[in-house]
Amino acid sequence: MIRLFVEGPLARGAEPETGPEQAHYLAHVMRVRLGEAILLFNGRHGEWLAHVADIGRRSVRLAVASRVRPQAVGPDLDLIVAVVKRPRLETVVEKAAELGARRVLPVLTERTNAGHANPARLSAIAVEAAEQTGRLDVPQILPEARLADVLAAWPAERRLMFCDEAGDAASACVALPTGARQGEGGWAILIGPEGGFTPGERAAARAVPGAVPVNLGPRILRADTAAIAALTLWQAVLGDWRP
C-alpha cells in the first residue's frame, strides 16, 4: 500500500489535499483510482488509512478514515556528518532515515572539499525514505554548520559517538556499552570527511563532555559507508534493534 507524508493534521474526516508533485506521483506514477486506500502520516498524529476521494489536474484529494498506528518515534539519535560530494551525502541521508536517525546535521570540517549541502533536496530524500521504511516521523535536516562551532557548544548531557579513523580508539562494540549511562540524554554520531579529521579536530571531539571515541574496524571506510556502519552498530548495541 502507498504511504505518503503530509504536512497537515490527520484525524477522522480530514481531507488533506496533495501538492502538484505528490498529485503527479499518485495519479501518473502510481495511477491510483478513486476509492483506493493509502496510508498517511505527518510525524505528529500517527499513521492513518485514507481513500482517494477526487483526482484533479494538479491535486488529489484524500479522505481520512481511521488511525492504523499511534504516533511513535525512534531513539534520540543525531547523525553529524561532514559534507561530502552530493551523491554520497544523499546516500547518507537516505540510509540515516532508514536506520532510524532523528536528525541529520551536515558540518564543514577543515578538510571538507565538497560544496555546500542542499537542505531542500536532502529533506525530500528523507521524506521519501521515511515513506518507504514505515517509520512514523521524518528525520530533520538541520542547517549546515561548522564542526568547530558544534563541538564548542556541545551540551554536557548528550553523548557523542566519535568515529575516529586514527585507529587508537576501542572497538564500537566495546566502547558503546561502556560509555552508556542510565537515564542520560540522547546520542549523536560524528562522521568525518574523506580526508579525515585534522589533529585539532580529533582533540576537540575527544574533549567534549560525553565523547565516546570508537573505531569501525580494521579497514578505512568512505564517509557514506562509515555512517551506515556506525548507525548499524549503535542501533544494535544501544538502539531499538535490541531484543
FIPAMAR-913964 format. One line per field, with one value per atom (N, C-alpha, C): residue number from 1; atom name; y, x, z; chain. Coordinates in steps of 0.2 Angstrom, whole numbers. Example, Ala and Ser with C-alpha at 12.3 -4.5 7.8 and 13.67 -1.06 7.14 Angstrom:
k	[1; 1; 1; 2; 2; 2]
a	[N; CA; C; N; CA; C]
v	[-28; -22; -16; -11; -5; 0]
u	[66; 62; 66; 64; 68; 64]
w	[39; 39; 39; 35; 36; 39]
c	[A; A; A; A; A; A]
END
This chain:
k	[1; 1; 1; 2; 2; 2; 3; 3; 3; 4; 4; 4; 5; 5; 5; 6; 6; 6; 7; 7; 7; 8; 8; 8; 9; 9; 9; 10; 10; 10; 11; 11; 11; 12; 12; 12; 13; 13; 13; 14; 14; 14; 15; 15; 15; 16; 16; 16; 17; 17; 17; 18; 18; 18; 19; 19; 19; 20; 20; 20; 21; 21; 21; 22; 22; 22; 23; 23; 23; 24; 24; 24; 25; 25; 25; 26; 26; 26; 27; 27; 27; 28; 28; 28; 29; 29; 29; 30; 30; 30; 31; 31; 31; 32; 32; 32; 33; 33; 33; 34; 34; 34; 35; 35; 35; 36; 36; 36; 37; 37; 37; 38; 38; 38; 39; 39; 39; 40; 40; 40; 41; 41; 41; 42; 42; 42; 43; 43; 43; 44; 44; 44; 45; 45; 45; 46; 46; 46; 47; 47; 47; 48; 48; 48; 49; 49; 49; 50; 50; 50; 51; 51; 51; 52; 52; 52; 53; 53; 53; 54; 54; 54; 55; 55; 55; 56; 56; 56; 57; 57; 57; 58; 58; 58; 59; 59; 59; 60; 60; 60; 61; 61; 61; 62; 62; 62; 63; 63; 63; 64; 64; 64; 65; 65; 65; 66; 66; 66; 67; 67; 67; 68; 68; 68; 69; 69; 69; 70; 70; 70; 71; 71; 71; 72; 72; 72; 73; 73; 73; 74; 74; 74; 75; 75; 75; 76; 76; 76; 77; 77; 77; 78; 78; 78; 79; 79; 79; 80; 80; 80; 81; 81; 81; 82; 82; 82; 83; 83; 83; 84; 84; 84; 85; 85; 85; 86; 86; 86; 87; 87; 87; 88; 88; 88; 89; 89; 89; 90; 90; 90; 91; 91; 91; 92; 92; 92; 93; 93; 93; 94; 94; 94; 95; 95; 95; 96; 96; 96; 97; 97; 97; 98; 98; 98; 99; 99; 99; 100; 100; 100; 101; 101; 101; 102; 102; 102; 103; 103; 103; 104; 104; 104; 105; 105; 105; 106; 106; 106; 107; 107; 107; 108; 108; 108; 109; 109; 109; 110; 110; 110; 111; 111; 111; 112; 112; 112; 113; 113; 113; 114; 114; 114; 115; 115; 115; 116; 116; 116; 117; 117; 117; 118; 118; 118; 119; 119; 119; 120; 120; 120; 121; 121; 121; 122; 122; 122; 123; 123; 123; 124; 124; 124; 125; 125; 125; 126; 126; 126; 127; 127; 127; 128; 128; 128; 129; 129; 129; 130; 130; 130; 131; 131; 131; 132; 132; 132; 133; 133; 133; 134; 134; 134; 135; 135; 135; 136; 136; 136; 137; 137; 137; 138; 138; 138; 139; 139; 139; 140; 140; 140; 141; 141; 141; 142; 142; 142; 143; 143; 143; 144; 144; 144; 145; 145; 145; 146; 146; 146; 147; 147; 147; 148; 148; 148; 149; 149; 149; 150; 150; 150; 151; 151; 151; 152; 152; 152; 153; 153; 153; 154; 154; 154; 155; 155; 155; 156; 156; 156; 157; 157; 157; 158; 158; 158; 159; 159; 159; 160; 160; 160; 161; 161; 161; 162; 162; 162; 163; 163; 163; 164; 164; 164; 165; 165; 165; 166; 166; 166; 167; 167; 167; 168; 168; 168; 169; 169; 169; 170; 170; 170; 171; 171; 171; 172; 172; 172; 173; 173; 173; 174; 174; 174; 175; 175; 175; 176; 176; 176; 177; 177; 177; 178; 178; 178; 179; 179; 179; 180; 180; 180; 181; 181; 181; 182; 182; 182; 183; 183; 183; 184; 184; 184; 185; 185; 185; 186; 186; 186; 187; 187; 187; 188; 188; 188; 189; 189; 189; 190; 190; 190; 191; 191; 191; 192; 192; 192; 193; 193; 193; 194; 194; 194; 195; 195; 195; 196; 196; 196; 197; 197; 197; 198; 198; 198; 199; 199; 199; 200; 200; 200; 201; 201; 201; 202; 202; 202; 203; 203; 203; 204; 204; 204; 205; 205; 205; 206; 206; 206; 207; 207; 207; 208; 208; 208; 209; 209; 209; 210; 210; 210; 211; 211; 211; 212; 212; 212; 213; 213; 213; 214; 214; 214; 215; 215; 215; 216; 216; 216; 217; 217; 217; 218; 218; 218; 219; 219; 219; 220; 220; 220; 221; 221; 221; 222; 222; 222; 223; 223; 223; 224; 224; 224; 225; 225; 225; 226; 226; 226; 227; 227; 227; 228; 228; 228; 229; 229; 229; 230; 230; 230; 231; 231; 231; 232; 232; 232; 233; 233; 233; 234; 234; 234; 235; 235; 235; 236; 236; 236; 237; 237; 237; 238; 238; 238; 239; 239; 239; 240; 240; 240; 241; 241; 241; 242; 242; 242; 243; 243; 243]
a	[N; CA; C; N; CA; C; N; CA; C; N; CA; C; N; CA; C; N; CA; C; N; CA; C; N; CA; C; N; CA; C; N; CA; C; N; CA; C; N; CA; C; N; CA; C; N; CA; C; N; CA; C; N; CA; C; N; CA; C; N; CA; C; N; CA; C; N; CA; C; N; CA; C; N; CA; C; N; CA; C; N; CA; C; N; CA; C; N; CA; C; N; CA; C; N; CA; C; N; CA; C; N; CA; C; N; CA; C; N; CA; C; N; CA; C; N; CA; C; N; CA; C; N; CA; C; N; CA; C; N; CA; C; N; CA; C; N; CA; C; N; CA; C; N; CA; C; N; CA; C; N; CA; C; N; CA; C; N; CA; C; N; CA; C; N; CA; C; N; CA; C; N; CA; C; N; CA; C; N; CA; C; N; CA; C; N; CA; C; N; CA; C; N; CA; C; N; CA; C; N; CA; C; N; CA; C; N; CA; C; N; CA; C; N; CA; C; N; CA; C; N; CA; C; N; CA; C; N; CA; C; N; CA; C; N; CA; C; N; CA; C; N; CA; C; N; CA; C; N; CA; C; N; CA; C; N; CA; C; N; CA; C; N; CA; C; N; CA; C; N; CA; C; N; CA; C; N; CA; C; N; CA; C; N; CA; C; N; CA; C; N; CA; C; N; CA; C; N; CA; C; N; CA; C; N; CA; C; N; CA; C; N; CA; C; N; CA; C; N; CA; C; N; CA; C; N; CA; C; N; CA; C; N; CA; C; N; CA; C; N; CA; C; N; CA; C; N; CA; C; N; CA; C; N; CA; C; N; CA; C; N; CA; C; N; CA; C; N; CA; C; N; CA; C; N; CA; C; N; CA; C; N; CA; C; N; CA; C; N; CA; C; N; CA; C; N; CA; C; N; CA; C; N; CA; C; N; CA; C; N; CA; C; N; CA; C; N; CA; C; N; CA; C; N; CA; C; N; CA; C; N; CA; C; N; CA; C; N; CA; C; N; CA; C; N; CA; C; N; CA; C; N; CA; C; N; CA; C; N; CA; C; N; CA; C; N; CA; C; N; CA; C; N; CA; C; N; CA; C; N; CA; C; N; CA; C; N; CA; C; N; CA; C; N; CA; C; N; CA; C; N; CA; C; N; CA; C; N; CA; C; N; CA; C; N; CA; C; N; CA; C; N; CA; C; N; CA; C; N; CA; C; N; CA; C; N; CA; C; N; CA; C; N; CA; C; N; CA; C; N; CA; C; N; CA; C; N; CA; C; N; CA; C; N; CA; C; N; CA; C; N; CA; C; N; CA; C; N; CA; C; N; CA; C; N; CA; C; N; CA; C; N; CA; C; N; CA; C; N; CA; C; N; CA; C; N; CA; C; N; CA; C; N; CA; C; N; CA; C; N; CA; C; N; CA; C; N; CA; C; N; CA; C; N; CA; C; N; CA; C; N; CA; C; N; CA; C; N; CA; C; N; CA; C; N; CA; C; N; CA; C; N; CA; C; N; CA; C; N; CA; C; N; CA; C; N; CA; C; N; CA; C; N; CA; C; N; CA; C; N; CA; C; N; CA; C; N; CA; C; N; CA; C; N; CA; C; N; CA; C; N; CA; C; N; CA; C; N; CA; C; N; CA; C; N; CA; C; N; CA; C; N; CA; C; N; CA; C; N; CA; C; N; CA; C; N; CA; C; N; CA; C; N; CA; C; N; CA; C; N; CA; C; N; CA; C; N; CA; C; N; CA; C; N; CA; C; N; CA; C; N; CA; C; N; CA; C; N; CA; C; N; CA; C; N; CA; C; N; CA; C; N; CA; C; N; CA; C; N; CA; C; N; CA; C; N; CA; C; N; CA; C; N; CA; C; N; CA; C; N; CA; C; N; CA; C; N; CA; C; N; CA; C; N; CA; C; N; CA; C]
v	[-6; 0; 6; 11; 18; 21; 24; 28; 35; 40; 47; 51; 55; 60; 66; 69; 75; 80; 86; 92; 93; 93; 95; 90; 92; 87; 81; 76; 70; 68; 67; 65; 62; 58; 55; 61; 60; 65; 70; 71; 76; 74; 80; 79; 83; 80; 84; 83; 89; 89; 89; 85; 84; 90; 92; 97; 94; 98; 96; 90; 90; 84; 78; 78; 72; 70; 74; 73; 69; 72; 68; 61; 61; 54; 49; 51; 47; 46; 51; 50; 47; 49; 47; 42; 41; 36; 30; 31; 25; 24; 28; 28; 25; 29; 27; 28; 25; 25; 28; 31; 33; 27; 29; 24; 20; 21; 17; 19; 14; 15; 17; 22; 25; 26; 25; 26; 33; 37; 44; 45; 49; 51; 58; 61; 68; 69; 64; 64; 67; 68; 70; 66; 64; 61; 53; 50; 43; 41; 35; 33; 32; 35; 34; 31; 28; 25; 30; 31; 36; 33; 36; 34; 40; 38; 43; 46; 52; 55; 59; 61; 65; 66; 65; 66; 71; 77; 83; 83; 89; 90; 91; 95; 97; 95; 91; 89; 82; 79; 73; 74; 73; 74; 67; 67; 61; 62; 56; 56; 52; 54; 51; 47; 40; 36; 34; 31; 28; 28; 28; 28; 21; 19; 12; 11; 16; 16; 23; 22; 29; 31; 38; 41; 38; 36; 34; 37; 38; 40; 35; 35; 31; 34; 31; 34; 41; 44; 51; 51; 51; 49; 54; 58; 63; 60; 61; 60; 66; 67; 73; 71; 73; 70; 76; 76; 81; 81; 87; 87; 84; 79; 76; 77; 74; 75; 73; 77; 77; 69; 65; 58; 55; 55; 52; 55; 61; 64; 62; 62; 60; 53; 48; 42; 41; 45; 46; 48; 53; 55; 49; 46; 41; 35; 33; 27; 29; 36; 38; 38; 39; 39; 31; 27; 20; 17; 19; 16; 20; 25; 27; 34; 37; 44; 49; 53; 58; 64; 66; 72; 71; 74; 74; 81; 82; 89; 88; 91; 92; 97; 95; 100; 101; 107; 109; 108; 104; 102; 106; 105; 109; 105; 99; 95; 94; 97; 97; 100; 95; 98; 97; 97; 97; 103; 104; 110; 110; 115; 115; 110; 109; 104; 108; 104; 107; 104; 108; 106; 104; 107; 106; 99; 98; 91; 86; 87; 82; 80; 85; 84; 80; 81; 77; 70; 69; 62; 59; 63; 60; 58; 62; 61; 54; 54; 48; 41; 42; 36; 34; 39; 38; 35; 37; 34; 27; 25; 18; 13; 16; 12; 10; 14; 13; 17; 21; 25; 30; 33; 37; 45; 46; 53; 53; 59; 61; 64; 61; 64; 72; 76; 83; 84; 88; 90; 97; 97; 103; 108; 114; 119; 117; 118; 116; 121; 118; 122; 120; 124; 122; 117; 112; 107; 110; 115; 118; 122; 125; 128; 123; 117; 112; 109; 108; 105; 110; 116; 121; 122; 121; 122; 115; 110; 103; 103; 101; 100; 94; 96; 91; 84; 85; 79; 74; 76; 72; 68; 62; 58; 58; 58; 58; 52; 48; 43; 45; 46; 50; 44; 43; 38; 41; 38; 41; 36; 38; 34; 33; 36; 35; 28; 25; 18; 16; 21; 20; 20; 21; 20; 13; 12; 5; 3; -3; -6; -3; -1; 2; -3; -10; -15; -15; -13; -12; -6; 0; 7; 9; 7; 9; 7; 1; -1; 2; 3; 6; 13; 17; 24; 25; 20; 22; 23; 28; 30; 29; 27; 26; 33; 34; 40; 46; 45; 51; 54; 59; 62; 58; 61; 57; 56; 54; 52; 56; 56; 59; 55; 54; 50; 55; 55; 60; 56; 58; 55; 61; 59; 64; 64; 69; 69; 64; 64; 59; 59; 65; 66; 65; 64; 63; 69; 68; 74; 76; 83; 85; 84; 84; 83; 87; 94; 98; 96; 94; 92; 86; 81; 75; 77; 81; 83; 87; 91; 94; 89; 85; 80; 75; 73; 69; 73; 80; 84; 86; 85; 87; 82; 85; 81; 75; 69; 64; 60; 62; 59; 52; 48; 40; 39; 39; 38; 30; 29; 22; 21; 15; 13; 9; 9; 5; -1; -4; -10; -8; -13; -13; -9; -8; -5; 2; 6; 13; 13; 17; 17; 24; 24; 30; 33; 40; 43; 40; 38; 36; 29; 24; 18; 18; 23; 24; 26; 30; 32; 26; 22; 16; 12; 10; 6; 8; 14; 17; 17; 19; 19; 12; 7; 0; -3; -1; -3; 0; 7; 10; 7; 6; 3; -4; -8; -15; -15; -10; -11; -7; -1; 4; 6; 5; 7; 3; 4; 0; -7; -9; -16; -21; -19; -23; -28; -34; -38; -35]
u	[4; 0; 4; 2; 6; 6; 12; 12; 14; 11; 13; 13; 18; 19; 16; 12; 8; 10; 9; 11; 5; -1; -7; -9; -14; -16; -20; -20; -23; -28; -34; -40; -45; -50; -55; -59; -61; -64; -60; -54; -50; -49; -48; -47; -41; -35; -29; -28; -26; -25; -18; -16; -9; -6; 0; 3; 4; 6; 7; 12; 17; 22; 19; 16; 13; 7; 3; -3; 0; 5; 8; 11; 14; 16; 10; 5; -1; -5; -6; -10; -7; 0; 3; 8; 11; 16; 13; 9; 6; -1; -4; -10; -16; -16; -22; -28; -33; -40; -45; -50; -55; -57; -56; -58; -52; -46; -40; -38; -35; -33; -26; -24; -17; -16; -10; -8; -5; -7; -4; -1; 5; 7; 10; 11; 13; 19; 21; 26; 23; 16; 13; 7; 3; -3; -4; 2; 2; 1; -1; -2; -10; -13; -20; -21; -27; -29; -34; -32; -36; -38; -43; -45; -45; -44; -44; -51; -52; -59; -60; -54; -55; -48; -48; -42; -42; -39; -39; -33; -32; -26; -20; -21; -15; -15; -20; -21; -25; -24; -28; -30; -37; -40; -41; -39; -39; -44; -48; -52; -50; -48; -45; -51; -50; -55; -53; -47; -46; -39; -37; -30; -28; -22; -19; -14; -10; -5; -4; -3; -2; 5; 6; 12; 18; 23; 29; 35; 41; 47; 52; 58; 63; 68; 74; 78; 81; 83; 85; 92; 93; 100; 101; 106; 108; 114; 114; 120; 123; 129; 133; 138; 138; 142; 145; 151; 155; 152; 151; 149; 153; 151; 155; 151; 154; 151; 143; 139; 132; 129; 131; 128; 129; 135; 137; 133; 132; 129; 121; 119; 112; 111; 116; 115; 115; 120; 120; 113; 110; 103; 98; 98; 93; 94; 100; 102; 101; 102; 101; 93; 89; 82; 80; 83; 81; 83; 89; 92; 89; 85; 82; 85; 89; 91; 86; 86; 80; 82; 89; 91; 97; 99; 105; 108; 114; 117; 123; 123; 129; 134; 140; 145; 151; 154; 160; 166; 171; 177; 183; 189; 195; 197; 195; 197; 191; 185; 179; 181; 180; 182; 176; 170; 164; 161; 155; 151; 147; 142; 138; 132; 129; 123; 117; 113; 106; 101; 99; 94; 87; 85; 78; 79; 84; 85; 86; 90; 91; 84; 80; 74; 69; 69; 65; 67; 73; 76; 74; 74; 72; 65; 61; 54; 52; 55; 54; 57; 62; 65; 60; 57; 53; 46; 44; 38; 39; 45; 46; 48; 51; 53; 48; 42; 37; 37; 43; 43; 38; 36; 31; 33; 39; 42; 47; 49; 54; 60; 66; 72; 72; 74; 75; 82; 82; 89; 90; 96; 97; 102; 102; 106; 113; 117; 124; 127; 133; 136; 144; 148; 155; 156; 160; 161; 164; 168; 171; 166; 161; 156; 151; 150; 146; 149; 156; 159; 160; 161; 162; 155; 150; 143; 140; 144; 141; 138; 132; 128; 131; 132; 135; 131; 125; 121; 120; 123; 122; 129; 128; 134; 136; 142; 145; 149; 146; 150; 154; 161; 166; 169; 168; 171; 178; 183; 190; 193; 195; 198; 206; 208; 215; 217; 212; 214; 215; 216; 218; 212; 206; 200; 198; 194; 191; 186; 185; 180; 173; 169; 162; 158; 159; 155; 158; 164; 166; 165; 166; 166; 159; 154; 147; 144; 144; 141; 145; 151; 155; 153; 152; 150; 143; 139; 132; 130; 126; 124; 117; 114; 107; 104; 98; 94; 98; 102; 106; 102; 104; 101; 102; 101; 102; 109; 110; 116; 117; 123; 125; 131; 131; 137; 140; 147; 151; 155; 154; 157; 161; 168; 172; 172; 176; 176; 181; 181; 185; 192; 195; 202; 203; 198; 199; 199; 199; 199; 206; 207; 214; 215; 222; 223; 219; 219; 215; 208; 205; 198; 197; 202; 201; 202; 206; 207; 201; 198; 192; 186; 185; 180; 181; 187; 188; 187; 188; 187; 180; 175; 168; 166; 161; 158; 154; 155; 151; 154; 160; 163; 165; 163; 165; 168; 175; 179; 178; 177; 176; 180; 182; 184; 179; 179; 174; 177; 183; 186; 192; 195; 202; 203; 198; 198; 196; 199; 197; 191; 185; 179; 178; 174; 172; 167; 166; 161; 154; 151; 145; 144; 150; 150; 151; 155; 156; 149; 146; 139; 135; 134; 130; 132; 138; 141; 140; 141; 141; 133; 129; 122; 120; 122; 120; 123; 129; 132; 128; 127; 124; 117; 113; 106; 106; 111; 112; 114; 118; 121; 116; 114; 110; 103; 102; 96; 90; 85; 79; 80; 86; 87; 87; 89; 90; 83; 84; 78; 74]
w	[0; 0; 0; -4; -4; 3; 5; 11; 9; 12; 10; 16; 16; 21; 19; 24; 23; 28; 27; 32; 37; 34; 38; 43; 48; 53; 50; 54; 52; 58; 56; 60; 56; 59; 56; 52; 46; 42; 39; 40; 37; 30; 26; 18; 16; 17; 15; 8; 5; -2; -4; -9; -11; -15; -15; -19; -26; -31; -38; -38; -35; -35; -33; -27; -24; -29; -31; -36; -42; -45; -51; -49; -43; -41; -40; -37; -36; -42; -46; -52; -58; -59; -65; -64; -59; -57; -54; -49; -46; -49; -53; -56; -51; -46; -41; -44; -41; -43; -38; -39; -34; -29; -23; -18; -16; -19; -17; -10; -6; 0; 0; 4; 5; 13; 15; 22; 22; 27; 28; 35; 35; 42; 41; 47; 47; 52; 55; 61; 67; 68; 74; 76; 72; 74; 72; 71; 69; 62; 60; 54; 53; 47; 46; 39; 39; 32; 29; 23; 19; 12; 9; 2; -3; -9; -14; -15; -14; -15; -21; -24; -30; -33; -40; -44; -49; -47; -51; -56; -59; -63; -59; -54; -50; -43; -41; -34; -34; -29; -27; -20; -19; -13; -9; -3; 1; 7; 8; 14; 19; 25; 30; 34; 35; 38; 45; 47; 53; 55; 61; 63; 63; 60; 60; 65; 67; 72; 75; 82; 86; 84; 86; 84; 89; 86; 89; 86; 90; 87; 89; 86; 87; 92; 93; 98; 97; 102; 101; 99; 92; 89; 83; 84; 78; 74; 68; 64; 62; 64; 62; 57; 51; 45; 41; 40; 36; 29; 26; 19; 15; 11; 6; -1; -6; -13; -13; -17; -17; -17; -22; -22; -15; -12; -6; 0; 0; 5; 5; -1; -2; 0; -1; 1; 9; 12; 19; 22; 20; 22; 21; 15; 14; 19; 20; 25; 32; 34; 40; 42; 37; 38; 39; 35; 35; 42; 44; 50; 57; 56; 62; 65; 62; 65; 65; 70; 71; 68; 68; 65; 61; 56; 52; 52; 54; 54; 49; 43; 39; 42; 42; 45; 40; 41; 37; 42; 39; 43; 39; 43; 40; 33; 32; 26; 21; 23; 18; 11; 6; -1; -5; -3; -7; -6; -10; -10; -4; -3; 2; 1; 7; 7; 4; 1; -2; 3; 8; 13; 10; 5; 2; -1; -5; -8; -3; 2; 7; 11; 12; 16; 12; 5; 1; 1; 1; 1; 8; 13; 20; 20; 17; 17; 13; 7; 3; 7; 10; 14; 19; 23; 28; 26; 20; 17; 16; 13; 11; 17; 22; 28; 33; 33; 38; 44; 45; 51; 51; 57; 58; 58; 58; 58; 52; 51; 45; 49; 47; 50; 49; 53; 52; 49; 44; 41; 44; 48; 52; 47; 48; 44; 45; 39; 39; 44; 47; 52; 52; 55; 56; 62; 60; 66; 72; 71; 77; 81; 78; 82; 85; 82; 85; 91; 91; 96; 102; 100; 106; 110; 107; 110; 112; 113; 114; 121; 121; 128; 132; 138; 143; 144; 143; 144; 138; 132; 126; 125; 123; 122; 114; 113; 106; 104; 100; 97; 91; 93; 89; 85; 78; 74; 72; 75; 75; 70; 64; 60; 61; 66; 68; 70; 73; 74; 82; 86; 93; 98; 95; 99; 100; 105; 106; 101; 100; 95; 98; 93; 95; 99; 98; 102; 109; 110; 117; 120; 116; 119; 120; 116; 117; 123; 125; 131; 137; 137; 142; 143; 137; 138; 139; 139; 140; 148; 149; 156; 157; 162; 164; 164; 161; 161; 158; 154; 151; 145; 142; 136; 130; 124; 118; 116; 110; 107; 100; 98; 92; 89; 82; 79; 75; 75; 71; 66; 60; 54; 51; 49; 46; 39; 35; 28; 25; 19; 15; 17; 19; 21; 28; 32; 39; 43; 50; 54; 55; 56; 57; 65; 67; 74; 79; 77; 81; 82; 76; 77; 81; 80; 84; 92; 93; 100; 103; 99; 101; 102; 97; 98; 104; 105; 111; 118; 117; 123; 125; 121; 123; 128; 133; 138; 134; 137; 134; 128; 126; 120; 121; 116; 116; 110; 110; 103; 102; 96; 93; 87; 85; 79; 75; 69; 65; 61; 64; 61; 58; 55; 53; 46; 43; 36; 36; 32; 31; 27; 29; 26; 23; 17; 15; 20; 19; 24; 24; 18; 17; 20; 19; 22; 30; 32; 39; 43; 40; 43; 43; 38; 38; 44; 44; 49; 56; 57; 64; 66; 62; 64; 65; 61; 62; 69; 70; 77; 83; 82; 88; 89; 84; 84; 87; 85; 88; 95; 97; 104; 109; 107; 111; 109; 103; 100; 100; 95; 95; 91; 90; 87; 92; 98; 104; 105; 107; 109; 114]
c	[A; A; A; A; A; A; A; A; A; A; A; A; A; A; A; A; A; A; A; A; A; A; A; A; A; A; A; A; A; A; A; A; A; A; A; A; A; A; A; A; A; A; A; A; A; A; A; A; A; A; A; A; A; A; A; A; A; A; A; A; A; A; A; A; A; A; A; A; A; A; A; A; A; A; A; A; A; A; A; A; A; A; A; A; A; A; A; A; A; A; A; A; A; A; A; A; A; A; A; A; A; A; A; A; A; A; A; A; A; A; A; A; A; A; A; A; A; A; A; A; A; A; A; A; A; A; A; A; A; A; A; A; A; A; A; A; A; A; A; A; A; A; A; A; A; A; A; A; A; A; A; A; A; A; A; A; A; A; A; A; A; A; A; A; A; A; A; A; A; A; A; A; A; A; A; A; A; A; A; A; A; A; A; A; A; A; A; A; A; A; A; A; A; A; A; A; A; A; A; A; A; A; A; A; A; A; A; A; A; A; A; A; A; A; A; A; A; A; A; A; A; A; A; A; A; A; A; A; A; A; A; A; A; A; A; A; A; A; A; A; A; A; A; A; A; A; A; A; A; A; A; A; A; A; A; A; A; A; A; A; A; A; A; A; A; A; A; A; A; A; A; A; A; A; A; A; A; A; A; A; A; A; A; A; A; A; A; A; A; A; A; A; A; A; A; A; A; A; A; A; A; A; A; A; A; A; A; A; A; A; A; A; A; A; A; A; A; A; A; A; A; A; A; A; A; A; A; A; A; A; A; A; A; A; A; A; A; A; A; A; A; A; A; A; A; A; A; A; A; A; A; A; A; A; A; A; A; A; A; A; A; A; A; A; A; A; A; A; A; A; A; A; A; A; A; A; A; A; A; A; A; A; A; A; A; A; A; A; A; A; A; A; A; A; A; A; A; A; A; A; A; A; A; A; A; A; A; A; A; A; A; A; A; A; A; A; A; A; A; A; A; A; A; A; A; A; A; A; A; A; A; A; A; A; A; A; A; A; A; A; A; A; A; A; A; A; A; A; A; A; A; A; A; A; A; A; A; A; A; A; A; A; A; A; A; A; A; A; A; A; A; A; A; A; A; A; A; A; A; A; A; A; A; A; A; A; A; A; A; A; A; A; A; A; A; A; A; A; A; A; A; A; A; A; A; A; A; A; A; A; A; A; A; A; A; A; A; A; A; A; A; A; A; A; A; A; A; A; A; A; A; A; A; A; A; A; A; A; A; A; A; A; A; A; A; A; A; A; A; A; A; A; A; A; A; A; A; A; A; A; A; A; A; A; A; A; A; A; A; A; A; A; A; A; A; A; A; A; A; A; A; A; A; A; A; A; A; A; A; A; A; A; A; A; A; A; A; A; A; A; A; A; A; A; A; A; A; A; A; A; A; A; A; A; A; A; A; A; A; A; A; A; A; A; A; A; A; A; A; A; A; A; A; A; A; A; A; A; A; A; A; A; A; A; A; A; A; A; A; A; A; A; A; A; A; A; A; A; A; A; A; A; A; A; A; A; A; A; A; A; A; A; A; A; A; A; A; A; A; A; A; A; A; A; A; A; A; A; A; A; A; A; A; A; A; A; A; A; A; A; A; A; A; A; A; A; A; A; A; A; A; A; A; A; A; A; A; A; A; A; A; A; A; A; A; A; A; A; A]
END
